[in-house]
Amino acid sequence: MAYFPEVPQIEYEGPHSKNPFAFRWYNPNEVVEGKTMRDHFRFSVVYWHTFRGTGADPFGSPTMLRPWDDGSPTLDNARKRVEVAFEFFQKLGVPYYAFHDRDVAPEGASLAETNRFLDEVVKVLKEHQEKTGIKLLWGTANLFSNPRFIHGAATSCNAEVFAYAAAQVKKALEVTLELGGQNYVFWGGREGYQNLYNTDMKRELDHLGQFFHMAVNYAKSIGFKGTFLIEPKPKEPTKHQYDSDAAACINFLRSYDLIDYFKLNLETNHATLAGHSMMHEMEYSAAQGCLGSIDANTGDELLGWDTDQFPTNYYLTAQIMLVLLKYGGLAPGGVNFDAKVRRESIEPSDLFHAHIGGMDTFARGLKIAAAIRADGRLKNMLDERYSSWNSGLGQEIERGKHDFVSLEKLMLEKGDAAPNKSGRQELLENIVNQFI
């Protein structure tokens, strides 16, 4: 049975195409800087927004037309969603997908029943993966939706909730391994606090570190060799998230001796909510050796919450790709469309339009970034700005040949620092504009 009969196989037709079911910029076989677009992006579709999103929001009920889904929490409905998902993946031409455990299978009356339900759906997922060649980019456990996680999961004040979360992650790791998942993500949806009057922060952070070490140890015991990823996110849903931005996450990983086992999964919308640009979060993470994967979305700067819209801004994707090209890419991570169609876009075909637009926007960003790098002016201006560090005093400082005493002596003799040169920010922005 075809679930999207009105949608053809999505193909590349070039920048002048007006076909709404065709790529204008994303040509998977086109080589840019020695690598195909397919390999640059490793595009992934998410199960939760794309196949479980209903269009409900805090002010209104579901709006989405999903004729294949009867809304029931049954195994039959879950199995049908797998068929729908893989038809979508194939027609769109993406190599990967990602899911939370509760996206693909319903919860039962007990943990044992829930695990049994998940095993049943995993059988179907595995069959479709083998049939289509589509792979799992990463798996994760939903440790935030069920009311048991009202006070957090690994940071809960309830020890049995911590234990339940551990059991759930154990199962999710086993499933990710069985499906050949290349990464495993932790998103601390409720790992934070609302009020310090009732929060022992140090104890909660210690528990979170202990939880992650348990995950690392169990992964080793079962032979899971994928990358562990933490996804920074501020403010939502708790007022103070422990994983608020890249710097907070990396500091946590170093503090708890986890830095060798984890990288970060970064998201534009989360960067914005943290008061950063995506380029900042990516550059900071990559400079620390912690850039692992990215979620492809954006937020609305006029709205102060996580809107998870599909990216359509060439400036954004060009900046992202400048960082990825600089640091050599994302593998085994990828570009994961953690994005949802807006509440008013209700028809199944809108799912295709959204992903086509996002993939094209990233492809255009890649070509812009590659052209900027080939032009060389930005790099030359950056090199010139730091030229004082390439020889003489700057080089000596970087090589550890000075201390405060020697530097004071030198500046007392010289009297003042050499005058600064202009940062030429407007010129740099004008140069970038020439490529958009």
C-alpha positions in Angstrom: 0.0 0.0 0.0 1.2 3.5 -0.9 0.7 6.1 1.9 1.9 9.0 -0.2 0.4 8.2 -3.7 0.5 11.8 -4.8 4.3 12.2 -4.1 6.8 10.9 -6.7 10.4 10.0 -6.0 12.2 13.2 -5.1 15.0 13.9 -7.6 17.5 16.7 -8.2 16.3 19.0 -11.1 18.6 22.0 -10.6 18.2 25.6 -9.4 15.7 26.6 -12.1 13.2 23.9 -11.4 9.7 24.9 -10.2 8.6 21.4 -9.4 7.6 21.4 -5.7 8.6 17.8 -5.5 12.2 18.2 -6.7 15.5 19.3 -5.2 16.9 22.5 -6.6 20.2 22.4 -4.8 20.6 19.1 -3.1 22.3 16.7 -5.6 23.4 13.7 -3.5 26.1 12.7 -5.9 27.6 16.2 -6.5 31.2 16.4 -5.1 32.1 19.5 -3.0 35.5 19.7 -1.5 36.2 16.1 -2.3 33.1 14.6 -0.8 29.6 14.0 -2.1 26.7 16.0 -0.7 25.2 12.7 0.6 28.4 12.2 2.7 28.7 15.8 3.8 25.2 15.8 5.3 24.2 12.3 6.2 20.7 13.5 6.4 18.3 11.9 8.9 14.6 12.2 9.4 13.2 12.1 13.0 10.4 9.8 13.9 8.8 12.0 16.6 7.9 15.2 14.8 7.4 13.7 11.4 5.3 10.6 12.3 4.1 11.3 15.8 3.5 15.1 15.6 -0.1 16.0 15.8 -0.1 19.8 15.5 -1.4 20.2 19.0 0.0 23.2 21.0 -0.7 24.7 24.4 -3.6 26.6 22.8 -5.2 24.1 20.5 -6.0 20.5 19.7 -4.4 18.3 17.0 -4.7 19.5 13.4 -2.6 17.1 11.2 -4.3 14.9 8.6 -2.6 11.5 9.0 -5.0 9.0 7.4 -2.7 6.0 8.2 -2.8 6.7 12.0 -5.9 5.9 14.0 -4.4 7.5 17.1 -4.5 4.3 19.1 -1.6 3.1 21.3 -1.6 -0.3 19.7 1.1 -2.5 18.2 -0.8 -2.6 14.9 -0.8 1.2 14.6 2.9 1.3 15.5 3.7 -1.3 12.9 1.8 0.7 10.3 3.8 3.8 11.1 7.0 1.9 10.3 5.7 1.2 6.8 4.7 4.9 6.4 8.1 6.1 7.7 10.2 3.9 5.3 8.1 4.9 2.3 8.8 8.5 3.3 12.5 7.9 3.8 12.8 6.2 0.4 10.9 8.8 -1.6 12.9 11.6 0.0 16.2 9.7 -0.5 17.6 10.1 3.0 20.1 7.5 4.3 19.2 7.8 8.0 16.5 8.2 10.6 16.4 8.6 14.4 13.9 7.9 17.1 13.1 7.8 20.8 12.0 4.5 22.2 8.5 5.8 22.9 8.1 7.2 19.4 8.2 3.8 17.7 6.4 1.6 20.3 3.7 2.2 22.9 4.1 2.0 26.7 2.5 -1.0 28.4 1.1 -1.5 31.8 4.6 -2.5 33.1 8.2 -2.1 32.1 8.3 -5.8 31.0 5.3 -5.2 28.7 6.7 -2.0 27.4 10.0 -3.8 26.5 8.0 -6.5 24.8 6.1 -4.0 22.7 9.4 -2.3 21.7 10.9 -5.7 20.7 8.0 -6.3 18.4 8.3 -3.0 16.6 12.1 -3.3 16.4 11.6 -6.6 14.4 9.7 -4.6 11.8 12.2 -1.7 11.8 15.0 -4.2 11.2 13.2 -5.8 8.3 12.6 -2.5 6.7 16.2 -1.4 7.2 17.5 -4.6 5.6 15.1 -4.2 2.7 15.9 -0.5 2.0 19.4 0.0 3.2 18.3 2.9 5.3 20.2 3.1 8.6 19.6 4.3 12.2 21.7 7.5 12.8 20.9 7.3 16.6 18.5 6.0 19.1 17.5 7.5 22.5 15.1 7.0 25.4 12.3 9.3 26.1 12.9 10.2 29.8 10.6 13.2 29.9 7.1 12.6 28.7 5.8 10.2 31.3 4.6 11.8 34.7 7.1 9.5 36.5 9.8 12.0 35.2 8.1 15.0 36.7 11.2 15.7 38.8 13.7 14.5 36.2 15.1 11.1 35.4 18.8 10.7 36.2 18.5 13.8 38.4 15.2 12.8 40.1 14.8 13.1 43.9 13.1 9.7 43.6 15.7 6.8 43.6 13.2 4.4 41.9 12.7 6.8 39.1 16.5 6.9 38.6 16.4 3.1 38.5 13.5 3.0 36.0 15.4 5.5 33.8 18.5 3.3 34.0 16.4 0.3 32.9 14.9 2.2 30.0 18.3 3.4 28.8 19.6 -0.1 29.1 16.9 -1.3 26.8 17.3 1.6 24.4 21.0 0.9 24.1 20.3 -2.7 23.3 17.8 -1.8 20.6 20.1 0.8 19.1 22.8 -1.8 18.9 20.5 -4.3 17.3 19.5 -1.8 14.7 23.1 -0.8 13.9 22.6 2.7 15.3 25.8 4.8 14.9 25.2 7.0 17.9 23.2 7.2 21.1 21.8 10.6 22.3 21.0 11.9 25.8 18.6 14.8 25.8 18.0 15.9 29.5 14.5 17.0 28.9 13.8 17.4 32.6 17.3 17.2 34.0 17.3 20.6 35.7 15.3 22.4 38.4 12.6 25.0 38.9 13.4 26.1 42.4 16.7 25.8 44.4 14.7 25.8 47.7 13.8 22.1 47.1 16.9 21.1 45.0 20.2 19.6 46.0 22.1 20.6 42.9 25.4 18.9 43.7 23.7 15.7 44.5 21.7 15.8 41.3 24.8 16.5 39.2 26.7 13.7 40.9 23.8 11.3 40.1 23.8 12.5 36.5 27.5 11.8 36.2 27.0 8.4 37.8 24.2 7.6 35.4 26.3 8.4 32.3 29.2 6.2 33.6 26.7 3.4 34.0 25.6 3.9 30.4 29.3 3.9 29.2 30.0 0.7 31.1 26.9 -1.1 29.9 27.6 -0.1 26.3 31.1 -1.6 26.6 29.7 -4.8 28.0 27.3 -5.3 25.1 29.8 -4.2 22.4 28.1 -1.0 21.4 30.8 1.1 19.8 28.7 4.1 18.7 29.3 7.7 19.9 27.4 9.0 22.9 26.0 12.4 22.4 24.5 15.0 24.7 22.1 17.6 23.3 22.4 21.0 25.0 19.1 22.8 25.6 18.3 25.8 27.9 15.2 26.9 29.7 12.7 24.3 28.3 11.0 22.6 30.0 12.7 23.4 33.3 13.8 27.0 34.2 17.4 25.9 34.8 18.6 23.0 32.6 21.9 21.4 33.5 22.6 20.9 29.8 22.0 24.6 29.0 24.6 25.1 26.3 27.8 23.6 24.8 30.1 25.2 27.4 28.0 23.9 30.3 27.9 20.4 28.8 31.6 20.2 28.1 32.4 21.5 31.6 30.2 18.8 33.1 31.8 16.1 31.0 35.3 17.2 32.1 34.2 17.5 35.7 32.9 13.9 35.8 35.6 12.3 33.7 33.3 11.6 30.8 35.0 13.7 28.1 36.5 10.7 26.4 33.1 9.1 25.8 30.8 11.9 24.8 30.4 14.5 22.1 27.6 17.0 21.6 24.5 17.0 19.3 23.8 20.7 18.7 20.6 22.3 17.6 20.1 25.8 16.2 16.9 26.5 18.1 18.5 25.5 21.4 21.6 27.7 20.6 19.3 30.7 20.1 17.4 30.0 23.3 20.8 29.9 25.1 21.7 33.4 23.7 24.2 32.0 21.2 24.4 31.6 17.4 24.6 28.1 16.0 28.0 29.0 14.6 29.2 29.9 18.1 28.0 26.6 19.6 29.5 24.6 16.7 32.9 26.4 16.8 33.2 26.2 20.5 32.4 22.5 20.5 34.6 21.7 17.6 37.5 23.6 19.1 37.1 21.4 22.2 37.0 18.2 20.1 33.4 17.7 21.1 31.3 18.3 17.9 29.4 15.1 17.2 26.2 15.8 15.3 23.6 18.5 14.6 19.9 18.9 14.6 18.7 20.8 11.6 16.1 23.3 12.5 15.6 27.0 13.5 13.5 29.0 15.8 11.4 32.2 15.4 13.3 35.0 17.1 9.9 36.7 17.8 8.9 33.7 19.8 10.8 32.8 23.0 10.2 29.0 22.8 11.3 26.0 20.9 9.4 26.2 17.6 11.6 23.6 15.8 11.0 25.1 12.3 12.7 23.8 9.2 15.7 25.8 8.1 15.2 28.1 5.1 18.0 30.7 5.8 21.1 30.5 3.5 23.1 32.6 5.9 22.5 30.1 8.7 23.4 27.0 6.7 26.4 28.7 5.1 27.7 29.5 8.6 27.1 25.9 9.8 28.8 24.5 6.7 31.8 26.8 7.1 32.4 25.3 10.5 31.8 21.7 9.3 34.2 22.1 6.3 36.8 23.6 8.6 36.7 20.7 11.0 36.2 17.9 8.5 32.6 17.0 8.9 30.3 15.1 11.3 30.6 11.4 10.7 29.5 9.2 12.5 27.0 12.0 13.3 24.8 13.7 10.7 22.3 16.4 9.9 19.2 15.4 11.6 15.9 17.1 10.9 14.6 17.6 14.4 12.0 19.9 12.9 8.2 19.9 12.5 5.8 21.3 10.0 3.8 24.2 11.5 0.4 23.6 12.9 -1.3 25.1 9.8 0.5 22.8 7.4 -1.8 19.8 7.8 -1.5 17.6 4.7 0.9 14.7 4.4 2.5 16.2 1.3 3.6 19.2 3.5 6.1 16.8 5.2 7.9 16.5 1.9 7.9 20.2 1.1 9.4 20.9 4.5 12.2 18.3 4.2 12.9 19.2 0.5 13.3 22.9 1.5 15.5 22.0 4.5 17.8 19.8 2.4 18.0 22.3 -0.3 18.9 25.1 2.2 21.7 23.0 3.6 23.0 22.1 0.1 22.9 25.8 -0.9 24.7 26.6 2.3 27.4 24.0 1.5 28.0 25.5 -1.9 28.2 29.0 -0.5 30.6 27.9 2.2 32.8 26.1 -0.3 32.9 29.1 -2.6 33.9 31.4 0.3 36.7 29.1 1.3 37.9 28.8 -2.3 37.9 32.6 -2.7 40.2 32.8 0.3 39.6 36.5 1.3 38.0 35.7 4.6 40.8 33.3 5.6 43.5 35.8 4.5 41.9 38.5 6.6 41.7 36.2 9.6 45.3 35.2 9.2 46.4 38.8 8.9 44.4 39.7 12.0 46.4 37.2 14.1 49.7 37.7 12.3 51.4 39.1 15.5 51.2 35.6 16.9 53.0 33.9 14.0 56.5 35.2 14.8 58.4 37.2 17.4 56.8 37.9 20.7 53.5 36.2 19.9 55.2 33.0 18.8 57.4 33.0 21.9 54.3 33.4 24.2 52.5 30.5 22.5 55.6 28.3 22.9 55.6 29.0 26.6 58.8 31.0 26.7 57.4 33.9 28.7 55.8 34.6 32.1 54.3 37.6 33.8 57.7 38.8 34.9 59.3 38.7 31.5 56.3 40.2 29.8 56.2 43.1 32.3 59.9 43.8 31.7 59.3 43.8 28.0 56.4 46.2 28.1 58.1 48.5 30.6 60.9 48.9 28.1 58.5 49.3 25.2 56.1 51.6 27.1 52.9 50.6 25.3 51.4 48.0 22.9 51.5 48.5 19.2 48.3 50.1 17.8 45.5 47.8 16.9 44.2 47.4 13.3 40.6 47.6 12.2 38.5 44.5 12.6 36.8 45.3 9.3 33.6 43.6 10.4 31.4 45.4 7.8 33.8 44.5 5.0 33.8 40.8 6.1 30.0 40.8 6.0 30.0 42.5 2.6 32.3 39.8 1.3 29.9 37.0 2.6 27.0 38.8 1.0 28.7 38.5 -2.4 28.2 34.7 -2.2 24.6 34.5 -1.0 
